[in-house]
Amino acid sequence: MPNLSHEEIQQYKEDGYIAPIDVLSKEEAEEVKKEIEYIEKKWPDELKGLGRNYAHLISPILDKVSHNSKILDAVESIIGKDILVCGTTLFIKNPDKKGFVSFHQDAKYIGLEPYNWVTAWLAVTDSNEKNGCMRMYKGSHKKDLKFHNQKFDENNLLTRGQTIEDIPINESTPVILKAGQLSLHHPTIIHGSGLNKSKERRIGFAIQSYIGTNVDEVLGKIYVQQARGNDTFKFHEHVKRPTELMNENDIKTRKKANEELSKIFYSGSKKIGKF
């Protein structure tokens, strides 16, 4: 896909997100799914808890997705040509679990400023209303950050269970994606997702986020990869791309990255969650 059209950019500016964007073929999405499931089977604890983050640092296939030219073309239309891969997160909802994501704003706890960044959410499997797709509160990115109640719900897939109360679900819009399709959303848009009520897993791979090189991390330290352009600001720790699955040095780098990420997510909190 070429860079976003003028109409698509205007839609992003007005609504706070854009979807669907065709990125991977059905076969390519299946390859990503098999990679995730292989890691889960061979290294059962590797993608659990905090391990769901920075998976692209230990998997060449997930890394390849993060540097996909179709995604980067769309991202460039929003944040410019100097692009860093800031992090990734797996959002997996199993049918026998009660996992959900409360309504929240990404910018509330991530500490990336200014807001010249965008989150990409890839559907590794189909994502729909039955299996708990994301829901967006259109236009909410135009207002200030809201108060978030820290609930630490056992089934909430967010770190602190951060929740914006009293968001009317019927006024939110479901983001329905086929496997291989992508959505892009603004740092301050209110969004969340419900339970997986289907009989299949719902797997989402979020590049959280693509940031312009002018974006600093004001709460801590992050590990980035250069996706496009140049980094003249040099705010962050640059790391290489993986060339093999679960390389020993890559695992060590990922461990450091996740330790620093945890400090950011729980900055100012007296309690630490499982993610």
C-alpha positions as a Markdown table, in Angstrom:
| # | Residue | x | y | z |
|---|---|---|---|---|
| 1 | Met | 0.0 | 0.0 | 0.0 |
| 2 | Pro | 1.3 | 3.5 | -0.8 |
| 3 | Asn | 1.4 | 6.3 | 1.7 |
| 4 | Leu | -2.0 | 7.2 | 3.1 |
| 5 | Ser | -4.2 | 9.3 | 0.8 |
| 6 | His | -5.2 | 12.9 | 1.7 |
| 7 | Glu | -8.7 | 11.6 | 2.6 |
| 8 | Glu | -7.3 | 8.9 | 4.9 |
| 9 | Ile | -5.0 | 11.3 | 6.7 |
| 10 | Gln | -8.0 | 13.6 | 7.2 |
| 11 | Gln | -9.9 | 10.7 | 8.6 |
| 12 | Tyr | -7.1 | 9.9 | 11.0 |
| 13 | Lys | -7.0 | 13.5 | 12.1 |
| 14 | Glu | -10.8 | 13.6 | 12.6 |
| 15 | Asp | -11.5 | 10.2 | 14.1 |
| 16 | Gly | -8.2 | 9.4 | 15.8 |
| 17 | Tyr | -7.6 | 6.2 | 14.0 |
| 18 | Ile | -7.8 | 4.5 | 10.6 |
| 19 | Ala | -8.7 | 0.9 | 9.6 |
| 20 | Pro | -8.5 | -1.5 | 7.9 |
| 21 | Ile | -5.2 | -1.2 | 6.2 |
| 22 | Asp | -4.1 | -4.3 | 4.1 |
| 23 | Val | -0.6 | -5.3 | 5.1 |
| 24 | Leu | -0.1 | -9.1 | 5.2 |
| 25 | Ser | -1.6 | -11.9 | 3.1 |
| 26 | Lys | -3.5 | -14.6 | 4.8 |
| 27 | Glu | -0.5 | -16.9 | 4.4 |
| 28 | Glu | 1.9 | -14.3 | 5.9 |
| 29 | Ala | -0.4 | -13.8 | 8.9 |
| 30 | Glu | -0.6 | -17.6 | 9.4 |
| 31 | Glu | 3.3 | -17.6 | 9.4 |
| 32 | Val | 3.2 | -15.0 | 12.2 |
| 33 | Lys | 0.7 | -17.1 | 14.2 |
| 34 | Lys | 2.8 | -20.2 | 13.8 |
| 35 | Glu | 5.9 | -18.4 | 15.1 |
| 36 | Ile | 4.0 | -17.2 | 18.2 |
| 37 | Glu | 2.7 | -20.7 | 18.9 |
| 38 | Tyr | 6.1 | -22.3 | 18.3 |
| 39 | Ile | 7.7 | -19.9 | 20.9 |
| 40 | Glu | 4.8 | -20.7 | 23.3 |
| 41 | Lys | 5.4 | -24.4 | 22.9 |
| 42 | Lys | 9.2 | -24.5 | 23.0 |
| 43 | Trp | 9.7 | -21.8 | 25.6 |
| 44 | Pro | 6.4 | -21.8 | 27.6 |
| 45 | Asp | 7.2 | -18.9 | 29.8 |
| 46 | Glu | 8.8 | -16.6 | 27.2 |
| 47 | Leu | 5.6 | -14.7 | 26.1 |
| 48 | Lys | 3.9 | -14.7 | 29.5 |
| 49 | Gly | 3.4 | -11.6 | 31.7 |
| 50 | Leu | 6.0 | -9.0 | 31.0 |
| 51 | Gly | 7.3 | -11.3 | 28.3 |
| 52 | Arg | 4.6 | -10.3 | 25.9 |
| 53 | Asn | 6.6 | -7.1 | 25.2 |
| 54 | Tyr | 9.5 | -6.7 | 22.9 |
| 55 | Ala | 8.9 | -10.0 | 21.2 |
| 56 | His | 10.3 | -8.6 | 18.0 |
| 57 | Leu | 13.7 | -8.5 | 19.6 |
| 58 | Ile | 13.9 | -12.3 | 19.8 |
| 59 | Ser | 11.9 | -13.3 | 16.7 |
| 60 | Pro | 13.0 | -12.5 | 13.1 |
| 61 | Ile | 9.4 | -13.0 | 11.9 |
| 62 | Leu | 7.9 | -10.5 | 14.3 |
| 63 | Asp | 10.8 | -8.2 | 13.6 |
| 64 | Lys | 10.0 | -8.4 | 9.9 |
| 65 | Val | 6.4 | -7.4 | 10.6 |
| 66 | Ser | 7.7 | -4.4 | 12.6 |
| 67 | His | 9.7 | -3.2 | 9.6 |
| 68 | Asn | 7.1 | -4.0 | 7.0 |
| 69 | Ser | 7.3 | -1.4 | 4.2 |
| 70 | Lys | 3.5 | -1.2 | 3.8 |
| 71 | Ile | 3.1 | -0.4 | 7.5 |
| 72 | Leu | 6.0 | 2.1 | 7.4 |
| 73 | Asp | 4.5 | 3.8 | 4.4 |
| 74 | Ala | 1.3 | 4.4 | 6.3 |
| 75 | Val | 3.1 | 5.5 | 9.4 |
| 76 | Glu | 5.3 | 7.9 | 7.5 |
| 77 | Ser | 2.2 | 9.7 | 6.3 |
| 78 | Ile | 1.4 | 10.5 | 10.0 |
| 79 | Ile | 4.7 | 11.0 | 11.8 |
| 80 | Gly | 7.2 | 11.7 | 9.0 |
| 81 | Lys | 10.1 | 9.9 | 7.5 |
| 82 | Asp | 12.3 | 9.5 | 10.6 |
| 83 | Ile | 10.8 | 6.5 | 12.3 |
| 84 | Leu | 11.8 | 4.4 | 15.2 |
| 85 | Val | 10.3 | 1.1 | 16.3 |
| 86 | Cys | 9.8 | 1.8 | 20.0 |
| 87 | Gly | 8.3 | -1.5 | 21.2 |
| 88 | Thr | 5.8 | -4.3 | 20.6 |
| 89 | Thr | 3.2 | -6.1 | 22.6 |
| 90 | Leu | 1.2 | -9.3 | 22.0 |
| 91 | Phe | -2.5 | -9.1 | 23.0 |
| 92 | Ile | -3.8 | -12.7 | 23.1 |
| 93 | Lys | -7.3 | -13.6 | 24.2 |
| 94 | Asn | -7.9 | -17.3 | 24.7 |
| 95 | Pro | -11.5 | -18.4 | 24.4 |
| 96 | Asp | -11.5 | -20.1 | 27.9 |
| 97 | Lys | -10.3 | -16.9 | 29.6 |
| 98 | Lys | -11.9 | -13.6 | 30.6 |
| 99 | Gly | -9.3 | -11.2 | 29.3 |
| 100 | Phe | -10.4 | -7.7 | 28.3 |
| 101 | Val | -8.9 | -4.3 | 27.9 |
| 102 | Ser | -10.6 | -1.4 | 29.7 |
| 103 | Phe | -11.2 | 1.9 | 28.0 |
| 104 | His | -7.9 | 3.9 | 28.3 |
| 105 | Gln | -5.5 | 6.2 | 26.5 |
| 106 | Asp | -2.1 | 4.9 | 25.5 |
| 107 | Ala | -0.4 | 8.3 | 26.3 |
| 108 | Lys | -1.4 | 8.2 | 29.9 |
| 109 | Tyr | 1.4 | 5.9 | 31.2 |
| 110 | Ile | 3.9 | 5.4 | 28.3 |
| 111 | Gly | 5.7 | 8.7 | 28.8 |
| 112 | Leu | 6.4 | 9.4 | 25.1 |
| 113 | Glu | 6.5 | 13.2 | 24.4 |
| 114 | Pro | 5.6 | 15.0 | 22.2 |
| 115 | Tyr | 2.8 | 13.0 | 20.7 |
| 116 | Asn | 4.4 | 12.5 | 17.3 |
| 117 | Trp | 3.8 | 8.7 | 17.5 |
| 118 | Val | 1.2 | 6.2 | 16.4 |
| 119 | Thr | 0.3 | 2.7 | 17.5 |
| 120 | Ala | -0.1 | 0.0 | 14.9 |
| 121 | Trp | -2.3 | -3.0 | 15.7 |
| 122 | Leu | -2.0 | -6.0 | 13.4 |
| 123 | Ala | -4.6 | -8.7 | 13.4 |
| 124 | Val | -2.7 | -12.0 | 13.4 |
| 125 | Thr | -6.1 | -13.8 | 13.5 |
| 126 | Asp | -9.5 | -12.3 | 12.5 |
| 127 | Ser | -10.6 | -9.7 | 15.1 |
| 128 | Asn | -14.3 | -9.0 | 15.4 |
| 129 | Glu | -17.0 | -8.2 | 17.9 |
| 130 | Lys | -17.5 | -11.8 | 18.8 |
| 131 | Asn | -13.9 | -12.4 | 19.8 |
| 132 | Gly | -13.2 | -9.1 | 21.5 |
| 133 | Cys | -11.9 | -6.6 | 18.8 |
| 134 | Met | -10.8 | -3.1 | 19.8 |
| 135 | Arg | -13.4 | -0.4 | 20.0 |
| 136 | Met | -12.6 | 3.3 | 19.4 |
| 137 | Tyr | -14.2 | 6.4 | 20.8 |
| 138 | Lys | -14.0 | 8.5 | 17.7 |
| 139 | Gly | -12.7 | 12.1 | 18.2 |
| 140 | Ser | -11.7 | 11.6 | 21.8 |
| 141 | His | -8.1 | 12.3 | 20.9 |
| 142 | Lys | -8.9 | 15.9 | 20.4 |
| 143 | Lys | -9.5 | 16.4 | 24.2 |
| 144 | Asp | -7.1 | 16.3 | 27.2 |
| 145 | Leu | -6.0 | 13.1 | 28.9 |
| 146 | Lys | -8.7 | 11.7 | 31.2 |
| 147 | Phe | -8.4 | 10.5 | 34.7 |
| 148 | His | -7.7 | 6.8 | 34.8 |
| 149 | Asn | -8.7 | 4.7 | 37.8 |
| 150 | Gln | -6.1 | 2.0 | 38.6 |
| 151 | Lys | -8.0 | -1.2 | 39.2 |
| 152 | Phe | -5.5 | -3.9 | 38.7 |
| 153 | Asp | -8.3 | -6.2 | 37.6 |
| 154 | Glu | -7.1 | -9.9 | 37.4 |
| 155 | Asn | -8.5 | -10.2 | 33.8 |
| 156 | Asn | -7.5 | -6.8 | 32.5 |
| 157 | Leu | -4.7 | -7.1 | 29.9 |
| 158 | Leu | -3.4 | -3.6 | 30.8 |
| 159 | Thr | -0.6 | -3.2 | 33.3 |
| 160 | Arg | -2.4 | -1.3 | 36.0 |
| 161 | Gly | -5.9 | -2.1 | 34.9 |
| 162 | Gln | -6.1 | 1.6 | 34.1 |
| 163 | Thr | -9.7 | 2.5 | 33.4 |
| 164 | Ile | -11.6 | 5.6 | 32.2 |
| 165 | Glu | -14.9 | 5.2 | 33.9 |
| 166 | Asp | -18.4 | 5.7 | 32.3 |
| 167 | Ile | -17.5 | 5.4 | 28.6 |
| 168 | Pro | -20.7 | 4.4 | 26.8 |
| 169 | Ile | -19.8 | 1.2 | 24.8 |
| 170 | Asn | -22.7 | 1.8 | 22.4 |
| 171 | Glu | -21.0 | 5.1 | 21.3 |
| 172 | Ser | -17.7 | 3.4 | 20.5 |
| 173 | Thr | -16.9 | 1.9 | 17.1 |
| 174 | Pro | -15.7 | -1.7 | 16.6 |
| 175 | Val | -12.5 | -2.1 | 14.7 |
| 176 | Ile | -13.1 | -5.2 | 12.6 |
| 177 | Leu | -10.0 | -6.7 | 11.0 |
| 178 | Lys | -9.3 | -9.7 | 8.9 |
| 179 | Ala | -6.0 | -11.6 | 9.6 |
| 180 | Gly | -3.2 | -9.6 | 8.1 |
| 181 | Gln | -5.0 | -6.2 | 8.3 |
| 182 | Leu | -3.9 | -3.3 | 10.4 |
| 183 | Ser | -5.3 | -0.4 | 12.3 |
| 184 | Leu | -3.4 | 2.8 | 13.3 |
| 185 | His | -4.5 | 4.9 | 16.3 |
| 186 | His | -3.5 | 8.2 | 17.9 |
| 187 | Pro | -1.7 | 8.2 | 21.3 |
| 188 | Thr | -4.7 | 9.9 | 23.1 |
| 189 | Ile | -7.7 | 8.2 | 21.6 |
| 190 | Ile | -9.9 | 6.4 | 24.1 |
| 191 | His | -10.2 | 2.7 | 23.2 |
| 192 | Gly | -10.6 | -0.7 | 24.7 |
| 193 | Ser | -11.8 | -4.2 | 24.0 |
| 194 | Gly | -14.2 | -6.8 | 25.4 |
| 195 | Leu | -14.2 | -10.6 | 26.0 |
| 196 | Asn | -13.5 | -13.3 | 23.5 |
| 197 | Lys | -16.8 | -15.1 | 23.3 |
| 198 | Ser | -15.8 | -17.2 | 20.3 |
| 199 | Lys | -14.2 | -20.7 | 20.3 |
| 200 | Glu | -10.9 | -19.6 | 18.8 |
| 201 | Arg | -7.9 | -17.5 | 20.0 |
| 202 | Arg | -7.8 | -13.9 | 19.1 |
| 203 | Ile | -4.2 | -12.7 | 18.5 |
| 204 | Gly | -3.1 | -9.2 | 18.0 |
| 205 | Phe | 0.4 | -7.9 | 17.6 |
| 206 | Ala | 0.8 | -4.2 | 18.5 |
| 207 | Ile | 3.7 | -2.2 | 17.4 |
| 208 | Gln | 3.5 | 0.1 | 20.4 |
| 209 | Ser | 4.6 | 2.3 | 19.1 |
| 210 | Tyr | 6.2 | 3.9 | 16.0 |
| 211 | Ile | 7.7 | 7.1 | 17.2 |
| 212 | Gly | 9.3 | 10.1 | 15.4 |
| 213 | Thr | 13.0 | 10.6 | 16.3 |
| 214 | Asn | 12.0 | 13.8 | 18.0 |
| 215 | Val | 10.0 | 11.9 | 20.6 |
| 216 | Asp | 11.6 | 11.5 | 24.0 |
| 217 | Glu | 10.8 | 9.0 | 26.8 |
| 218 | Val | 10.3 | 11.2 | 29.9 |
| 219 | Leu | 9.7 | 8.4 | 32.4 |
| 220 | Gly | 12.6 | 6.2 | 31.7 |
| 221 | Lys | 14.7 | 4.4 | 29.1 |
| 222 | Ile | 13.6 | 2.5 | 26.0 |
| 223 | Tyr | 15.3 | 0.4 | 23.4 |
| 224 | Val | 14.6 | 1.2 | 19.8 |
| 225 | Gln | 15.4 | 0.2 | 16.2 |
| 226 | Gln | 15.8 | 2.6 | 13.3 |
| 227 | Ala | 13.0 | 1.8 | 10.8 |
| 228 | Arg | 13.4 | 4.7 | 8.4 |
| 229 | Gly | 15.3 | 7.9 | 8.1 |
| 230 | Asn | 17.9 | 9.2 | 10.6 |
| 231 | Asp | 18.0 | 9.7 | 14.3 |
| 232 | Thr | 19.7 | 13.1 | 14.9 |
| 233 | Phe | 18.2 | 13.4 | 18.4 |
| 234 | Lys | 19.7 | 10.2 | 19.9 |
| 235 | Phe | 17.3 | 10.1 | 22.9 |
| 236 | His | 17.2 | 6.3 | 23.0 |
| 237 | Glu | 19.3 | 3.1 | 23.1 |
| 238 | His | 19.5 | 1.6 | 19.6 |
| 239 | Val | 19.6 | -2.2 | 19.2 |
| 240 | Lys | 20.2 | -4.4 | 16.3 |
| 241 | Arg | 17.6 | -6.6 | 14.5 |
| 242 | Pro | 17.5 | -10.3 | 15.3 |
| 243 | Thr | 18.8 | -12.7 | 12.7 |
| 244 | Glu | 17.8 | -15.9 | 14.5 |
| 245 | Leu | 15.1 | -17.0 | 16.8 |
| 246 | Met | 15.9 | -16.8 | 20.5 |
| 247 | Asn | 19.6 | -15.8 | 20.1 |
| 248 | Glu | 21.3 | -15.7 | 23.5 |
| 249 | Asn | 22.5 | -12.1 | 23.2 |
| 250 | Asp | 19.1 | -10.9 | 21.9 |
| 251 | Ile | 17.4 | -12.6 | 24.9 |
| 252 | Lys | 19.7 | -10.6 | 27.2 |
| 253 | Thr | 18.9 | -7.3 | 25.4 |
| 254 | Arg | 15.2 | -8.1 | 25.6 |
| 255 | Lys | 15.4 | -8.8 | 29.3 |
| 256 | Lys | 17.0 | -5.4 | 29.9 |
| 257 | Ala | 14.4 | -3.7 | 27.7 |
| 258 | Asn | 11.5 | -5.2 | 29.6 |
| 259 | Glu | 13.0 | -4.4 | 32.9 |
| 260 | Glu | 13.2 | -0.7 | 31.9 |
| 261 | Leu | 9.8 | -0.8 | 30.4 |
| 262 | Ser | 8.3 | -2.1 | 33.6 |
| 263 | Lys | 9.8 | 0.9 | 35.4 |
| 264 | Ile | 8.0 | 3.2 | 33.0 |
| 265 | Phe | 4.6 | 1.4 | 33.1 |
| 266 | Tyr | 4.6 | 1.5 | 36.9 |
| 267 | Ser | 6.2 | 4.8 | 37.5 |
| 268 | Gly | 4.6 | 6.4 | 40.6 |
| 269 | Ser | 2.6 | 3.3 | 41.4 |
| 270 | Lys | 2.9 | 1.5 | 44.7 |
| 271 | Lys | 1.7 | -1.8 | 43.2 |
| 272 | Ile | 3.1 | -3.9 | 40.3 |
| 273 | Gly | 0.9 | -5.9 | 38.0 |
| 274 | Lys | 1.6 | -9.1 | 36.1 |
| 275 | Phe | 2.4 | -7.4 | 32.7 |
